[in-house]
Amino acid sequence: MIDLKFEQKENIGFQYVLDALQPNSPYGEEAIRKLKPFTPTEKPELLRQLNNVHRVMDGEALCQNDLNRMLRVFMCAKNIRTTVVKCAEAALNEIELFEVKRFLLQIEEMKPYFEAVQTAMHLEGVTLEDTSEALEILDPEHNRIATFYISDSYSPRLRAIRKEKKALEDVMRRVKSGPEREEAQAKRVRVAADEEHEEGRIRGELSESLRPLIPAMLHNMQTIADLDLTVEKARLAKKYGGVMPEITESRVVLENMINPQIADLLEERGKHFTPVSISLEKGATVITGANMGGKSVALKTIALNILLAHCGFFPFAGRASVPLFDGMHIISEDLESIDRGLSSFGGEIVRFNQVAQNMSEGFAFILLDEFARGTNPDEGAAIVQAVTSWLDTKNAVTVLATHYDNVAQLGSAHYQVIGLKDLDVEALRNEIANSHGDVGVELIARHMNYGLYRVEEKQDCPRDALNICRLLGMREDILAMVENNYENR
């Protein structure tokens, strides 16, 4: 089961995506709160939702006015699910019957718009049940006004009681004091009690009459939620360049994907997000690169887009092929709890043990961000090498980012952050030297390529860190010693 903590969803940018949704109805809001990843056994429902997002994107231009009118009706809706469920077992009061009537009127109002939208989009599994019978029960006089009052038409006895009460009130208005007024006042108390009792009996009958129609009302609430969320998913897909994912058996292919949270932040700073592409198979894929090189950003972007596909969103990518995982696990020093007195490294090990114990429970996606960086380098390297070798044999797609040496060759695939690989370092050094007030680190970040490339064979240790030392003006004598160490590795 994919059950990430809130902090993990927030860290990879999933919560940012959820917060960007702007549902028009309380039922849409409820659907977002209840949103959860689909499991492999739920693939048909996932495909239905994905297909409907695609149909909204393709068809909304054909019915934009009707779609907008339908969404405006959504905005006026109130979530009365609790009231309708209560009706199954108890009589509703007058306010609750009013709420039900108003909901039924809104269904009637949206019906022609819904039919026009369906004609244009052909959404799968999205229907409106006929609830006109329920509306007739609550509006026998066909006023079609969003008010509710237990009228005399519901009961001849109620009509007679109210007639008697009115006559007594006329007497009380005419006679200001004396025995006649006192008698009328006493009779009115009795008649008012009879009226209340009769109204209660009618409310019970109305509630009982509505009970067979409760499934239809609940169905229509779900239809509103489904439509509302689908329209929002389509809107985000258009905004951030989402693509219909292919659901595969085991292979992950994500081309030119972005992370909206990071992309929006960079845009505010006048920068642009470098799209990330990667292909993953069962086994361990290792990502290497300098600490400034964006390994963590790549991991977050991969995890985000895989999770989006599992939740019925279009991944924000140029192409997406994703399997349905039974489990998804993120292990990062920044996200491990130390409230049990453990170091961050200890928290990582506890979390990894939990994941390892559940490896037999199906096909998993595992992400490790700089695992074991919280211990000394020699031990950390040894641990990461062993973990990579072990995960490479398991029924899982694993992605791990590391700065340790001699790890990449132990996995099934190796990706490296492009970084400064294709850059004219000397030209950048001159730019930094000639900059007027610009910070060297900012200039380096501006020229850094955060994309990934696949390393097909053993490659020399990347020199981005060394180049950064040069660009930031490390002392020449120390640089010479560093370069000598590189040559003797």
Sequence and secondary structure as in RCSB ss.txt:
>XXXX:A:sequence
MIDLKFEQKENIGFQYVLDALQPNSPYGEEAIRKLKPFTPTEKPELLRQLNNVHRVMDGEALCQNDLNRMLRVFM
CAKNIRTTVVKCAEAALNEIELFEVKRFLLQIEEMKPYFEAVQTAMHLEGVTLEDTSEALEILDPEHNRIATFYI
SDSYSPRLRAIRKEKKALEDVMRRVKSGPEREEAQAKRVRVAADEEHEEGRIRGELSESLRPLIPAMLHNMQTIA
DLDLTVEKARLAKKYGGVMPEITESRVVLENMINPQIADLLEERGKHFTPVSISLEKGATVITGANMGGKSVALK
TIALNILLAHCGFFPFAGRASVPLFDGMHIISEDLESIDRGLSSFGGEIVRFNQVAQNMSEGFAFILLDEFARGT
NPDEGAAIVQAVTSWLDTKNAVTVLATHYDNVAQLGSAHYQVIGLKDLDVEALRNEIANSHGDVGVELIARHMNY
GLYRVEEKQDCPRDALNICRLLGMREDILAMVENNYENR
>XXXX:A:secstr
     HHHHHHHTHHHHHHH   SSHHHHHHHHT     GGGHHHHHHHHHHHHHHHHHGGGSHHHHHHHHHHHH
H    HHHHHHHTTS   HHHHHHHHHHHHHHHHHHHHHHHHHHHH  TT      HHHHHHH TT    S    
 GGG HHHHHHHHHHHHHHHHHHH  SSHHHHHHHHHHHHHHHHHHHHHHHHHHHHHHHHGGGHHHHHHHHHHHH
HHHHHHHHHHHHHHHT    EEESS EEEEEE  HHHHHHHHHTT     EEEEE SEEEEEE  TTS HHHHHH
HHHHHHHHHHTT   SSSEEEEE  SEEEEEEGGG   TTS  HHHHHHHHHHHHHHTGGGS EEEEEESTTTTS
 HHHHHHHHHHHHHHHTTSSEEEEEE   SS GGGSSEEEEEEETTTS HHHHHHHHHH SS  HHHHHHHH EE
EEEE  S      HHHHHHHHTT  HHHHHHHHHHHHT 
